[in-house]
Amino acid sequence: MVECEDNWNCQLESITYTAKDGKVSQLEHVFIRGSKVRFMVIPDMLKNAPMFKRLDARIKGKSASLGVGRGRSVAMRSKAQAAGRGAPPGRGVVPPVRR
């Protein structure tokens, strides 16, 4: 592993890639977008790394949810909750006019 960012974007060197059909390929340099990472095995020696200590502190400070999330689906979900059922699309309740 050359580099791994906090959003799990990873750069790897000297990779052995096995395709779904079983074909094996050797790759010199690979970049993997973080949103495509499904599973990663991390060596035990990184268990006490400072990077993971900071992450532990952040998780313990929050309640049951680990994060709000990002992207279009979160925005659509929040818009649906604001509007309620059967309401026209928009921002939900219109604020009162101040006079």
C-alpha positions as a Python dict, from the first residue, in 0.01 Angstrom:
ca = {
    (1, 'M'): (0, 0, 0),
    (2, 'V'): (151, 331, -108),
    (3, 'E'): (-114, 557, 42),
    (4, 'C'): (-462, 542, 194),
    (5, 'E'): (-663, 859, 253),
    (6, 'D'): (-925, 915, 522),
    (7, 'N'): (-1202, 852, 266),
    (8, 'W'): (-1040, 512, 183),
    (9, 'N'): (-900, 619, -156),
    (10, 'C'): (-605, 380, -187),
    (11, 'Q'): (-294, 360, -401),
    (12, 'L'): (-137, 15, -423),
    (13, 'E'): (179, -127, -584),
    (14, 'S'): (266, -476, -712),
    (15, 'I'): (-87, -613, -710),
    (16, 'T'): (-203, -963, -799),
    (17, 'Y'): (-556, -925, -940),
    (18, 'T'): (-789, -1222, -980),
    (19, 'A'): (-1089, -1165, -1207),
    (20, 'K'): (-1428, -1330, -1155),
    (21, 'D'): (-1346, -1589, -1422),
    (22, 'G'): (-1028, -1687, -1233),
    (23, 'K'): (-778, -1514, -1464),
    (24, 'V'): (-480, -1381, -1264),
    (25, 'S'): (-302, -1057, -1362),
    (26, 'Q'): (-3, -873, -1218),
    (27, 'L'): (-54, -495, -1191),
    (28, 'E'): (225, -248, -1124),
    (29, 'H'): (22, 41, -980),
    (30, 'V'): (-349, 61, -885),
    (31, 'F'): (-577, 338, -756),
    (32, 'I'): (-902, 235, -585),
    (33, 'R'): (-1174, 491, -517),
    (34, 'G'): (-1281, 481, -152),
    (35, 'S'): (-1652, 443, -226),
    (36, 'K'): (-1575, 114, -403),
    (37, 'V'): (-1395, -42, -104),
    (38, 'R'): (-1611, -317, 47),
    (39, 'F'): (-1366, -512, 262),
    (40, 'M'): (-1006, -463, 366),
    (41, 'V'): (-779, -672, 588),
    (42, 'I'): (-548, -451, 796),
    (43, 'P'): (-236, -597, 964),
    (44, 'D'): (-254, -642, 1343),
    (45, 'M'): (48, -416, 1393),
    (46, 'L'): (-169, -118, 1290),
    (47, 'K'): (-412, -188, 1575),
    (48, 'N'): (-242, 73, 1796),
    (49, 'A'): (-177, 328, 1521),
    (50, 'P'): (-254, 691, 1618),
    (51, 'M'): (-485, 728, 1318),
    (52, 'F'): (-726, 470, 1460),
    (53, 'K'): (-707, 621, 1811),
    (54, 'R'): (-850, 947, 1676),
    (55, 'L'): (-1125, 755, 1500),
    (56, 'D'): (-1212, 568, 1824),
    (57, 'A'): (-1249, 897, 2012),
    (58, 'R'): (-1480, 1034, 1744),
    (59, 'I'): (-1700, 725, 1745),
    (60, 'K'): (-1728, 714, 2126),
    (61, 'G'): (-1836, 1079, 2135),
    (62, 'K'): (-2133, 1014, 1908),
    (63, 'S'): (-2453, 826, 1973),
    (64, 'A'): (-2569, 517, 1785),
    (65, 'S'): (-2522, 665, 1438),
    (66, 'L'): (-2166, 683, 1309),
    (67, 'G'): (-2229, 961, 1059),
    (68, 'V'): (-2491, 1148, 867),
    (69, 'G'): (-2362, 1039, 529),
    (70, 'R'): (-2321, 1234, 210),
    (71, 'G'): (-2459, 1242, -138),
    (72, 'R'): (-2784, 1259, -322),
    (73, 'S'): (-2964, 983, -129),
    (74, 'V'): (-2911, 1160, 205),
    (75, 'A'): (-3040, 1488, 62),
    (76, 'M'): (-3346, 1317, -84),
    (77, 'R'): (-3414, 1136, 243),
    (78, 'S'): (-3396, 1457, 445),
    (79, 'K'): (-3622, 1634, 195),
    (80, 'A'): (-3878, 1353, 225),
    (81, 'Q'): (-3873, 1371, 605),
    (82, 'A'): (-3915, 1749, 599),
    (83, 'A'): (-4211, 1737, 361),
    (84, 'G'): (-4398, 1458, 536),
    (85, 'R'): (-4640, 1225, 363),
    (86, 'G'): (-4873, 1357, 98),
    (87, 'A'): (-4729, 1706, 101),
    (88, 'P'): (-4619, 1874, -221),
    (89, 'P'): (-4245, 1856, -288),
    (90, 'G'): (-4043, 2140, -144),
    (91, 'R'): (-3891, 2247, 183),
    (92, 'G'): (-4176, 2139, 406),
    (93, 'V'): (-4343, 2394, 633),
    (94, 'V'): (-4341, 2754, 510),
    (95, 'P'): (-4219, 2991, 783),
    (96, 'P'): (-4464, 3261, 902),
    (97, 'V'): (-4431, 3609, 753),
    (98, 'R'): (-4287, 3862, 1000),
    (99, 'R'): (-4461, 4201, 1002),
}
